[in-house]
Amino acid sequence: MRTQVGIVGAGPAGLTLAHLLHVMGIESVILEHRSRDYIEHRVRAGVLEHAIAELLVDAGAGDRLRREGIVHHGIELQFAGERHRIPLSELADGRTIVIYGQTEVVKDLVALRLDAGLPLLFEVSDVSVDALESERPIVRYTHDGEAQVLECDVIAGCDGFHGICRPSIPTTVLREFSREYDFGWLGILAAVAPSNDELVYAHHERGFALLSLRSPELSRLYIQCRPDEDLDGWPDERVWEELQIRLGLDGWTLAEGRVLEKGVTGMRSYVAEPMRHGRLFLAGDAAHIVPPTGAKGLNLALHDVQVLADALGAWYRTGSQALLDAYSTECLRRVWRAEHFSWWMTSMLHRADADGDFGLRLQLSQLRYVTTSHAAATSLAENYVGLERV
Ligand SMILES: Cc1cc2nc3c(=O)[nH]c(=O)nc-3n(C[C@H](O)[C@H](O)[C@H](O)COP(=O)(O)OP(=O)(O)OC[C@H]3O[C@@H](n4cnc5c(N)ncnc54)[C@H](O)[C@@H]3O)c2cc1C
């Protein structure tokens, strides 16, 4: 089989790239090792930056997003028993965030792809990439029990952090930068209307908590936990009890509901440089990971593929490789900005035992500064809704 762009992975990055290319008349084949049902129900991110929601709408992939996405104009920071609103839109030139689950983004893009009869293969195995430094890179894979070879002009490695594309780049070429955190998030999805109109990021001596949502009927809530926390020790009642303590305020109660999903997510900051090797281009989690506190993972993945789609479009139209050559540098500027912001939000809000009471006092001072200084709040707001230029 032959195509112009071979895409490994049908997460948000791979699916969006395929769609943007299709709009420009460029062919692609997506290879995904999970089933359709699995990827459509993998609960992950849910906050879209202003520009990313616009990207999906402008590309014709945002009909349901426009109808069902919930536009938020602010977030709240809670510490020392009080809540303080950061008016995002007021501080960031009217830009907003849109609450729309990653599962819904994936469902919309899969439906568009399959309805158009375009190639998206699920449950492929034994995927490997080869001849990356030639003009005919190939993807090998097995589908329906048969070994196949896909010849491409370029390969997009959109296969997430545990994929095979990044490890296919020689270690002499790739530089890795990372930071581990000694905590993670225990998250639940609950069938209950969100108890607050906006997201609440809560700093608490017992650890961080986040009140978020996926829809008017679905709440998404997190508490800081150990990275290897055993879920057996966390029956639903205990999760709600802890959430009530960390998010609780005088005169306000968190509404509880049936827990539909529960999981532990570790936290990591990670960047691989460069994001290109020969004709292989990495995008999204395949190249970088951020802790979820800044709500940047999904957004960064989509920024990457927007840059890649523009570069491929220019190459096919004019033969010029200039934008492809600039791809890695262009993406890494935004990646590192998001890495810093995500690390900063994480450090300000999580209990870090190693930092002791000194660290706690610094966090409270920083939170007071962010909620009382126009300049500091503006900095948080423009990073949160997504910077226009980096
Ligand atoms: C548990 C969890 C919770 C998260 N929560 C948040 C959050 O609250 N907020 C936030 O902003 N971000 C969150 N993130 C991050 C966000 O979901 C990711 O940044 C986003 O999914 C990146 O999209 P992607 O397409 O680059 O990668 P992925 O979504 O990981 O997609 C990669 C795809 O490639 C497929 N694949 C992997 N290996 C192969 C292979 N060998 N062959 C073929 N296909 C392959 C995978 O099955 C997957 O479908 C979370 C991530 C995780 C893991």
PDBQT file of the ligand as one rigid body, heavy atoms in Angstrom, charges set to zero:
ROOT
HETATM    1  C1  LIG A 401      -4.761   9.085  32.088  1.00  0.00    +0.000 C 
HETATM    2  C2  LIG A 401      -4.521  10.432  31.428  1.00  0.00    +0.000 A 
HETATM    3  C3  LIG A 401      -5.238  11.560  31.834  1.00  0.00    +0.000 A 
HETATM    4  C4  LIG A 401      -5.025  12.781  31.241  1.00  0.00    +0.000 A 
HETATM    5  N1  LIG A 401      -5.701  13.868  31.679  1.00  0.00    +0.000 NA
HETATM    6  C5  LIG A 401      -5.473  15.067  31.104  1.00  0.00    +0.000 A 
HETATM    7  C6  LIG A 401      -6.149  16.221  31.532  1.00  0.00    +0.000 A 
HETATM    8  O1  LIG A 401      -6.954  16.180  32.463  1.00  0.00    +0.000 OA
HETATM    9  N2  LIG A 401      -5.876  17.398  30.909  1.00  0.00    +0.000 N 
HETATM   10  C7  LIG A 401      -4.969  17.483  29.867  1.00  0.00    +0.000 A 
HETATM   11  O2  LIG A 401      -4.764  18.548  29.286  1.00  0.00    +0.000 OA
HETATM   12  N3  LIG A 401      -4.324  16.399  29.436  1.00  0.00    +0.000 NA
HETATM   13  C8  LIG A 401      -4.563  15.210  30.030  1.00  0.00    +0.000 A 
HETATM   14  N4  LIG A 401      -3.897  14.139  29.578  1.00  0.00    +0.000 N 
HETATM   15  C9  LIG A 401      -3.016  14.330  28.451  1.00  0.00    +0.000 C 
HETATM   16  C10 LIG A 401      -3.787  14.289  27.123  1.00  0.00    +0.000 C 
HETATM   17  O3  LIG A 401      -4.827  13.367  27.197  1.00  0.00    +0.000 OA
HETATM   18  C11 LIG A 401      -2.782  13.952  26.036  1.00  0.00    +0.000 C 
HETATM   19  O4  LIG A 401      -1.870  15.015  25.974  1.00  0.00    +0.000 OA
HETATM   20  C12 LIG A 401      -3.405  13.716  24.649  1.00  0.00    +0.000 C 
HETATM   21  O5  LIG A 401      -4.104  12.496  24.657  1.00  0.00    +0.000 OA
HETATM   22  C13 LIG A 401      -2.331  13.700  23.583  1.00  0.00    +0.000 C 
HETATM   23  O6  LIG A 401      -2.853  13.261  22.366  1.00  0.00    +0.000 OA
HETATM   24  P1  LIG A 401      -1.963  12.389  21.367  1.00  0.00    +0.000 P 
HETATM   25  O7  LIG A 401      -2.835  12.153  20.181  1.00  0.00    +0.000 OA
HETATM   26  O8  LIG A 401      -0.656  13.036  21.189  1.00  0.00    +0.000 OA
HETATM   27  O9  LIG A 401      -1.650  11.038  22.135  1.00  0.00    +0.000 OA
HETATM   28  P2  LIG A 401      -2.625   9.873  22.599  1.00  0.00    +0.000 P 
HETATM   29  O10 LIG A 401      -3.953  10.415  22.978  1.00  0.00    +0.000 OA
HETATM   30  O11 LIG A 401      -1.862   9.087  23.604  1.00  0.00    +0.000 OA
HETATM   31  O12 LIG A 401      -2.839   9.007  21.305  1.00  0.00    +0.000 OA
HETATM   32  C14 LIG A 401      -1.864   8.108  20.807  1.00  0.00    +0.000 C 
HETATM   33  C15 LIG A 401      -2.568   7.003  20.056  1.00  0.00    +0.000 C 
HETATM   34  O13 LIG A 401      -1.581   6.142  19.481  1.00  0.00    +0.000 OA
HETATM   35  C16 LIG A 401      -1.969   4.799  19.707  1.00  0.00    +0.000 C 
HETATM   36  N5  LIG A 401      -0.757   3.971  19.665  1.00  0.00    +0.000 N 
HETATM   37  C17 LIG A 401       0.190   3.830  20.600  1.00  0.00    +0.000 A 
HETATM   38  N6  LIG A 401       1.154   2.992  20.187  1.00  0.00    +0.000 NA
HETATM   39  C18 LIG A 401       0.803   2.610  18.938  1.00  0.00    +0.000 A 
HETATM   40  C19 LIG A 401       1.384   1.740  17.987  1.00  0.00    +0.000 A 
HETATM   41  N7  LIG A 401       2.544   1.113  18.235  1.00  0.00    +0.000 N 
HETATM   42  N8  LIG A 401       0.758   1.560  16.806  1.00  0.00    +0.000 NA
HETATM   43  C20 LIG A 401      -0.413   2.195  16.534  1.00  0.00    +0.000 A 
HETATM   44  N9  LIG A 401      -1.015   3.026  17.404  1.00  0.00    +0.000 NA
HETATM   45  C21 LIG A 401      -0.417   3.226  18.585  1.00  0.00    +0.000 A 
HETATM   46  C22 LIG A 401      -2.656   4.827  21.057  1.00  0.00    +0.000 C 
HETATM   47  O14 LIG A 401      -3.528   3.736  21.246  1.00  0.00    +0.000 OA
HETATM   48  C23 LIG A 401      -3.419   6.143  20.971  1.00  0.00    +0.000 C 
HETATM   49  O15 LIG A 401      -4.706   5.988  20.408  1.00  0.00    +0.000 OA
HETATM   50  C24 LIG A 401      -4.083  12.903  30.188  1.00  0.00    +0.000 A 
HETATM   51  C25 LIG A 401      -3.366  11.785  29.773  1.00  0.00    +0.000 A 
HETATM   52  C26 LIG A 401      -3.562  10.563  30.385  1.00  0.00    +0.000 A 
HETATM   53  C27 LIG A 401      -2.742   9.371  29.944  1.00  0.00    +0.000 C 
ENDROOT
TORSDOF 0
